[in-house]
């Protein structure tokens, strides 16, 4: 028999997955289709009455114990009443599925479906709901210690390591790389200057952009896609949401005054449920810069399986332009936090 040729990344058949999941979970009458081929593959499983999301992970991106940690966290959050898309249990009592794919074992999890849709033009009621629910999530995640490992978000892992890792991508762009190093070093020093021992810590979602929570109405939302979740300053989650308003105002979708007012409304709502100090708020733009750099590393390291269609010199020039713009607005070390001018 001819041996299987070494494979980097296979795409599992939606038809075969449908049969396997019907059997494992006792779900008759479903169909299955691939929604996103990505660093993780996402499938929609649906019947006449219900919808589910099935996610297949890549070993390079997430090891088995890291996936088990995500599942563990989501089970804890669901039990505490946090509105999340949660893992479902099969007929054998398992939440983690194994598939012997061409490249080896791949793991998958079936999730409840997050009803509703993403809302990018958030009303005051949307923002109040988001602030309350994010704070509720943090109330639980700050008291949780998982038995399985997840990444830790530190100045080193968010800023300093990524700058070193992405260096080969900038071989044709020495000036842009020099600016990335300079700005990242300044931001790292600024973050270290805060008394972060007094900051709140816990498990962060670390990707709280509107694409990762669905609203059924202005008062009901569901969080999902905890793929980046890890331990760190909870202000990191506030910072990832802050990125949304930076982009909305930069692209002139809303005015800077509206962006400032909306973000403050969100902060006020968060503080109705959980404390968030002025120093933590002051750190948000710096942590937001770190989010951009962290994500750049993710794109570089997963080039083959996700970003190869656009990760090139042109993309990197544009990304450095955005980081420079962010620095000009927020990282002169005298700008008022929360302002978009």
Buried (B, 14 or more C-beta within 10 A) or exposed (E): EEEEEEEEBBEBEBEEBBEBBBEBBEBEEBEBEBEEBBBBBBBBBBEEEEEBBBBBBBBBBBBBEBBBBBBBBBBBBBEBEBBBBBBBEBEEEEBBBEBEBBBEEBBBBBBBBBEBEEBEEBEEBBBBBBBBBBBBBBBBBEEBEBEBEBBEBBBEBBBBBBBEBBEEBBEEBEEBBEBBBEBBEBBBEBBEEBEBEEBBBBBBBBBBBBEBBBBEEBEEBBBBBBBBBBBBBBBBBBBBBBBBBBEBBBEEEBEBEBBBBBBBBBBEBBBEBBEBBEBBBBBBBBBBBBBBBBBBBBBBBBEEBBBEEEBEEEBBBEBBEBBBEBBEBBBEEEBEBBBBE
